[in-house]
């Protein structure tokens, strides 16, 4: 399968008080293939959204390389950068904040069509109607404003806007978390249908492990700015390698009332990304820690075919 996105050794550090460094993203590497759904999970503050913004070049990285369709994203200029902007789109967590309250739907969705010369003014209305229909809305929405829609409808408008420039990859940054549960299922089904019909790739960021299990092909688990485990979805959910992944999966609600599995309770709180512990960053909370964990940083390595993990248990 063709590699679409390659992220290698990407870092994003912020200087904070006292000349300390906050390591929001620290030496992250992965790739996304064409039409693949890449799931990204982890606790709040682990660097998921920062990583998404680095990929889209909404932030400049401290180090590392990002290639999209063999184009150097970090150093791209002019026509190459414009092509990346078209091919890489994002759907944000809060659709109300993502839409300008002063702009109607036809303006919000149609702007990129005009800028990229995909549609002329006389064709604009028909093209926007087509995009709205693809996401389950009709022409009545054209001249309405964001406050006139429900949360689910607003997210559909944001998806239509992302689709307007015919992207190859969409970064969906917690696209369901601001929505009611019943609406979440509708939006997820919509994203799934669009992926099949348009051969889209997704980077899907979420806290919801049930969604990741159902929706993604590959899962990467982040902790304190690093990917600690990456694997095919089925393999990861059946047999997690990293103790942090194991603890996350143990916290998933069981659909069967009489099915009892052991809940792993993590010790303490997530350390500050400014003061990351020596050795393995997870060792202060790990239920499987042993002698080298508090002094030696585990290598991120391929423990089995297509299964990557950063843990001394697999050294």
DAJO-V970144 format. One record per backbone hydrogen bond with DSSP energy under -1.0 kcal/mol. NH is the residue of the N-H (numbers start at 1). CO is the residue of the C=O. If there is no record, write none. Layout:
nh=NH co=CO
nh=NH co=CO
//
This chain:
nh=4 co=32
nh=5 co=32
nh=6 co=67
nh=7 co=30
nh=8 co=65
nh=10 co=28
nh=11 co=63
nh=12 co=25
nh=14 co=22
nh=16 co=20
nh=22 co=14
nh=23 co=273
nh=24 co=12
nh=24 co=22
nh=25 co=12
nh=26 co=225
nh=28 co=10
nh=30 co=7
nh=32 co=5
nh=34 co=2
nh=36 co=33
nh=38 co=202
nh=39 co=218
nh=40 co=204
nh=41 co=220
nh=46 co=43
nh=51 co=47
nh=52 co=48
nh=53 co=49
nh=54 co=50
nh=55 co=51
nh=56 co=52
nh=58 co=53
nh=59 co=53
nh=62 co=11
nh=63 co=11
nh=65 co=8
nh=67 co=6
nh=68 co=71
nh=69 co=4
nh=71 co=68
nh=73 co=66
nh=80 co=77
nh=82 co=78
nh=83 co=79
nh=84 co=80
nh=85 co=81
nh=86 co=82
nh=87 co=83
nh=88 co=84
nh=89 co=169
nh=91 co=171
nh=98 co=94
nh=103 co=100
nh=105 co=144
nh=106 co=142
nh=108 co=104
nh=109 co=105
nh=110 co=106
nh=111 co=107
nh=114 co=110
nh=115 co=111
nh=116 co=112
nh=117 co=114
nh=118 co=113
nh=119 co=113
nh=124 co=120
nh=127 co=123
nh=128 co=124
nh=129 co=125
nh=130 co=126
nh=131 co=127
nh=132 co=128
nh=133 co=129
nh=134 co=130
nh=135 co=131
nh=136 co=133
nh=137 co=132
nh=141 co=138
nh=142 co=139
nh=144 co=141
nh=148 co=145
nh=149 co=146
nh=154 co=150
nh=155 co=151
nh=156 co=152
nh=157 co=153
nh=158 co=154
nh=159 co=155
nh=160 co=156
nh=161 co=157
nh=162 co=158
nh=163 co=159
nh=164 co=160
nh=166 co=163
nh=168 co=87
nh=169 co=87
nh=170 co=201
nh=171 co=89
nh=172 co=203
nh=173 co=91
nh=174 co=172
nh=174 co=205
nh=179 co=176
nh=184 co=180
nh=185 co=181
nh=186 co=182
nh=187 co=183
nh=188 co=184
nh=189 co=185
nh=190 co=186
nh=191 co=187
nh=192 co=188
nh=193 co=189
nh=194 co=190
nh=195 co=191
nh=196 co=192
nh=197 co=193
nh=198 co=194
nh=199 co=195
nh=201 co=168
nh=202 co=36
nh=203 co=170
nh=204 co=38
nh=205 co=172
nh=206 co=40
nh=212 co=208
nh=213 co=209
nh=214 co=210
nh=215 co=211
nh=216 co=212
nh=217 co=37
nh=218 co=37
nh=219 co=231
nh=220 co=39
nh=221 co=229
nh=222 co=41
nh=223 co=226
nh=225 co=46
nh=226 co=223
nh=228 co=221
nh=229 co=221
nh=230 co=308
nh=231 co=219
nh=233 co=217
nh=236 co=232
nh=237 co=233
nh=238 co=234
nh=239 co=235
nh=246 co=242
nh=247 co=243
nh=248 co=244
nh=249 co=245
nh=250 co=246
nh=252 co=249
nh=259 co=256
nh=280 co=293
nh=283 co=280
nh=285 co=282
nh=293 co=290
nh=295 co=292
nh=296 co=292
nh=301 co=309
nh=303 co=301
nh=303 co=307
nh=304 co=307
nh=307 co=304
nh=308 co=230
nh=309 co=301
nh=310 co=228
nh=314 co=311
nh=315 co=312
//
